[in-house]
């Protein structure tokens, strides 16, 4: 009897093994159902001198964000940012909207209107956001943006810019130089405010905002800062990605390429 | 310490059963197995125990594995935040209608001087209260063009990305009756000079981001609050 019970228990407990979950495709989400702020880390880097190299797309990216009740919308928001950027050149991309204007000889992006919200809503559908799970898969992001762009009579191409959780520097550099934004998918990440790394002498004092969860951003710049001591020895180096965050209150920032964060995937986006 | 150890050993000895007592108990336990016609009671007993142990171990390993694999594909849960601060994970953004903007202008009349106003609000989802109201607008003076972002702070625990940059602003000026603390923070992507500033009047704390081409920050202060 005990043997029977023992064998039964074995079989019963072994049953879950028959359920082998298939590896889920990662989905990318922000806001209260996705990426979450963990903490702010104060950092101080003393230096005698520093080198600061940055390349970025002139004029940056439009600063769009989600204002709808939809959740996990970072991918459609990132898609809309890319559309808004290319709308400067191809005005038909966002209907009933002119994304940029010239003031005092400078190109400035227009504020987000209902037309941008409508484009985001279309992308939310075409990217199948929240259909299978919360957020958007990379494949659905690409396919959804392609569908939208084609419907507007334009073409789109993607070039892989992240490999093995690291940027393909030649691709990213060339993309920025050719003024092509890069849609980036991150899981855990460190953001630094765009104005936080401007110290000229003494020490660089700044806060790193750390997040967990998945997020989609639009990268439009690369920055490397090298710090040296009085003897000219390199003491610290920061490798940063300049990104449009998709957040309403902090629309741009730097993602620090560090051991904490993970660059999951990324594609240079060219609309033509 | 030695006395303590001795005491423990003594207790352990006391708890051990004499072999005979133990043997009788084990023999009694094995009766059921014997009834099945297996002579090797001890062995069977051991096998019986082993089956239970293996079953339990297998079950435990299976459960741990399945749970670990299942959770592996999901997002990690957020660690406990040790204080009352919150950020992106806890807010949603809504656009404010004209009526709400009018109410803001009633409370903060200087906002009326901005054009092309777009107002949004970050709502703290935990209690559905406003954490921050953000007003974007423009201002044109004779010498400069200004892009203005005013963040009206309702909940000081909301830590947005450049929140830290607004703490301890080193410069100050007074425009009209309004004391302003500020600092220049370099240029933005549109080659505009950017200033961070704070004002706090009648208990309303506002974080200002002022971008302009000519860098005439004090002119903006006078135009806004003078």
HADDOCK unambig.tbl for C-alpha pairs under 7 A between the chains (distance, minus, plus):
assign (segid A and resid 3 and name CA) (segid B and resid 48 and name CA) 6.56 0.50 0.50
assign (segid A and resid 6 and name CA) (segid B and resid 51 and name CA) 6.30 0.50 0.50
assign (segid A and resid 6 and name CA) (segid B and resid 52 and name CA) 5.64 0.50 0.50
assign (segid A and resid 6 and name CA) (segid B and resid 55 and name CA) 6.66 0.50 0.50
assign (segid A and resid 9 and name CA) (segid B and resid 55 and name CA) 6.65 0.50 0.50
assign (segid A and resid 10 and name CA) (segid B and resid 55 and name CA) 4.74 0.50 0.50
assign (segid A and resid 10 and name CA) (segid B and resid 59 and name CA) 6.62 0.50 0.50
assign (segid A and resid 13 and name CA) (segid B and resid 59 and name CA) 4.82 0.50 0.50
assign (segid A and resid 14 and name CA) (segid B and resid 59 and name CA) 6.05 0.50 0.50
assign (segid A and resid 14 and name CA) (segid B and resid 62 and name CA) 6.43 0.50 0.50
assign (segid A and resid 16 and name CA) (segid B and resid 66 and name CA) 6.91 0.50 0.50
assign (segid A and resid 17 and name CA) (segid B and resid 62 and name CA) 6.33 0.50 0.50
assign (segid A and resid 17 and name CA) (segid B and resid 66 and name CA) 6.79 0.50 0.50
assign (segid A and resid 21 and name CA) (segid B and resid 70 and name CA) 6.61 0.50 0.50
assign (segid A and resid 23 and name CA) (segid B and resid 73 and name CA) 6.59 0.50 0.50
assign (segid A and resid 24 and name CA) (segid B and resid 73 and name CA) 6.06 0.50 0.50
assign (segid A and resid 31 and name CA) (segid B and resid 88 and name CA) 5.60 0.50 0.50
assign (segid A and resid 31 and name CA) (segid B and resid 89 and name CA) 4.89 0.50 0.50
assign (segid A and resid 31 and name CA) (segid B and resid 91 and name CA) 6.90 0.50 0.50
assign (segid A and resid 31 and name CA) (segid B and resid 92 and name CA) 6.95 0.50 0.50
assign (segid A and resid 32 and name CA) (segid B and resid 88 and name CA) 6.68 0.50 0.50
assign (segid A and resid 32 and name CA) (segid B and resid 89 and name CA) 3.91 0.50 0.50
assign (segid A and resid 32 and name CA) (segid B and resid 90 and name CA) 5.08 0.50 0.50
assign (segid A and resid 32 and name CA) (segid B and resid 91 and name CA) 6.29 0.50 0.50
assign (segid A and resid 33 and name CA) (segid B and resid 89 and name CA) 6.90 0.50 0.50
assign (segid A and resid 35 and name CA) (segid B and resid 89 and name CA) 6.38 0.50 0.50
assign (segid A and resid 36 and name CA) (segid B and resid 78 and name CA) 6.86 0.50 0.50
assign (segid A and resid 36 and name CA) (segid B and resid 88 and name CA) 6.38 0.50 0.50
assign (segid A and resid 36 and name CA) (segid B and resid 89 and name CA) 4.59 0.50 0.50
assign (segid A and resid 37 and name CA) (segid B and resid 87 and name CA) 5.89 0.50 0.50
assign (segid A and resid 37 and name CA) (segid B and resid 88 and name CA) 6.23 0.50 0.50
assign (segid A and resid 37 and name CA) (segid B and resid 89 and name CA) 6.15 0.50 0.50
assign (segid A and resid 38 and name CA) (segid B and resid 81 and name CA) 6.71 0.50 0.50
assign (segid A and resid 58 and name CA) (segid B and resid 189 and name CA) 6.36 0.50 0.50
assign (segid A and resid 59 and name CA) (segid B and resid 189 and name CA) 4.76 0.50 0.50
assign (segid A and resid 59 and name CA) (segid B and resid 190 and name CA) 4.51 0.50 0.50
assign (segid A and resid 60 and name CA) (segid B and resid 189 and name CA) 4.99 0.50 0.50
assign (segid A and resid 60 and name CA) (segid B and resid 190 and name CA) 6.88 0.50 0.50
assign (segid A and resid 66 and name CA) (segid B and resid 93 and name CA) 6.83 0.50 0.50
assign (segid A and resid 67 and name CA) (segid B and resid 93 and name CA) 5.15 0.50 0.50
assign (segid A and resid 67 and name CA) (segid B and resid 94 and name CA) 4.79 0.50 0.50
assign (segid A and resid 67 and name CA) (segid B and resid 95 and name CA) 5.98 0.50 0.50
assign (segid A and resid 68 and name CA) (segid B and resid 94 and name CA) 6.74 0.50 0.50
assign (segid A and resid 106 and name CA) (segid B and resid 190 and name CA) 6.79 0.50 0.50
assign (segid A and resid 107 and name CA) (segid B and resid 190 and name CA) 6.87 0.50 0.50
assign (segid A and resid 108 and name CA) (segid B and resid 190 and name CA) 6.60 0.50 0.50
assign (segid A and resid 193 and name CA) (segid B and resid 161 and name CA) 5.77 0.50 0.50
assign (segid A and resid 193 and name CA) (segid B and resid 162 and name CA) 5.13 0.50 0.50
assign (segid A and resid 195 and name CA) (segid B and resid 185 and name CA) 5.66 0.50 0.50
assign (segid A and resid 195 and name CA) (segid B and resid 186 and name CA) 6.93 0.50 0.50
assign (segid A and resid 196 and name CA) (segid B and resid 165 and name CA) 6.91 0.50 0.50
assign (segid A and resid 209 and name CA) (segid B and resid 161 and name CA) 6.79 0.50 0.50
assign (segid A and resid 212 and name CA) (segid B and resid 78 and name CA) 6.91 0.50 0.50
assign (segid A and resid 213 and name CA) (segid B and resid 75 and name CA) 6.13 0.50 0.50
assign (segid A and resid 213 and name CA) (segid B and resid 76 and name CA) 6.88 0.50 0.50
assign (segid A and resid 249 and name CA) (segid B and resid 160 and name CA) 6.89 0.50 0.50
assign (segid A and resid 250 and name CA) (segid B and resid 160 and name CA) 6.62 0.50 0.50
assign (segid A and resid 250 and name CA) (segid B and resid 161 and name CA) 5.64 0.50 0.50
assign (segid A and resid 250 and name CA) (segid B and resid 162 and name CA) 6.88 0.50 0.50
